Amino acid sequence: MADLVYFITSDKIGSQDEELGQTLMKNFLLKLVQAYPKPTHILFVERGVKLLLPDYPALVALQNLQAQGVRLLACQTCLDYYGIKDQIAVGEVSNMLEIVETMTESEKVITI
């Protein structure tokens, strides 16, 4: 059973100021590397899949989380929608069934 899962639906936190929201998301991921306990999974849907691209400023944080055993799952439908499936630099291409099952089996899901 997964203990903690983050469900990321955007490339920013909040909806008021885009630049501030992107900075907040980057800082969140950078601090998540230092946090304990680690999530078992981070699920990326909608614009959240764009965080897995090579030019994302916190890519190193995501790579570190993956190296620490956190599974980074990206929605295939979302990747296809944005035409970036072959461009992600970290994480795994997944499907909605696996994403739903991961959420259902986890003790706690936090949506960002």
Secondary structure as the mmCIF struct_conf table of DSSP 4:
data_model
#
loop_
_struct_conf.conf_type_id
_struct_conf.id
_struct_conf.beg_label_comp_id
_struct_conf.beg_label_asym_id
_struct_conf.beg_label_seq_id
_struct_conf.end_label_comp_id
_struct_conf.end_label_asym_id
_struct_conf.end_label_seq_id
BEND BEND1 ASP A 3 ASP A 3
STRN STRN1 LEU A 4 ILE A 8
BEND BEND2 SER A 10 GLN A 16
HELX_RH_AL_P HELX_RH_AL_P1 GLU A 18 LEU A 32
TURN_TY1_P TURN_TY1_P1 VAL A 33 GLN A 34
BEND BEND3 TYR A 36 PRO A 37
HELX_LH_PP_P HELX_LH_PP_P1 LYS A 38 PRO A 39
BEND BEND4 THR A 40 THR A 40
STRN STRN2 HIS A 41 PHE A 44
HELX_RH_3T_P HELX_RH_3T_P1 GLU A 46 LEU A 52
BEND BEND5 LEU A 53 LEU A 53
TURN_TY1_P TURN_TY1_P2 PRO A 54 ASP A 55
TURN_TY1_P TURN_TY1_P3 PRO A 57 ALA A 58
HELX_RH_AL_P HELX_RH_AL_P2 LEU A 59 ALA A 67
TURN_TY1_P TURN_TY1_P4 GLN A 68 GLY A 69
STRN STRN3 ARG A 71 CYS A 75
HELX_RH_AL_P HELX_RH_AL_P3 GLN A 76 TYR A 82
TURN_TY1_P TURN_TY1_P5 GLY A 83 GLY A 83
TURN_TY1_P TURN_TY1_P6 LYS A 85 GLN A 87
BEND BEND6 ALA A 89 GLY A 91
STRN STRN4 GLU A 92 SER A 94
HELX_RH_AL_P HELX_RH_AL_P4 MET A 96 GLU A 105
BEND BEND7 GLU A 107 GLU A 107
STRN STRN5 LYS A 108 THR A 111
#
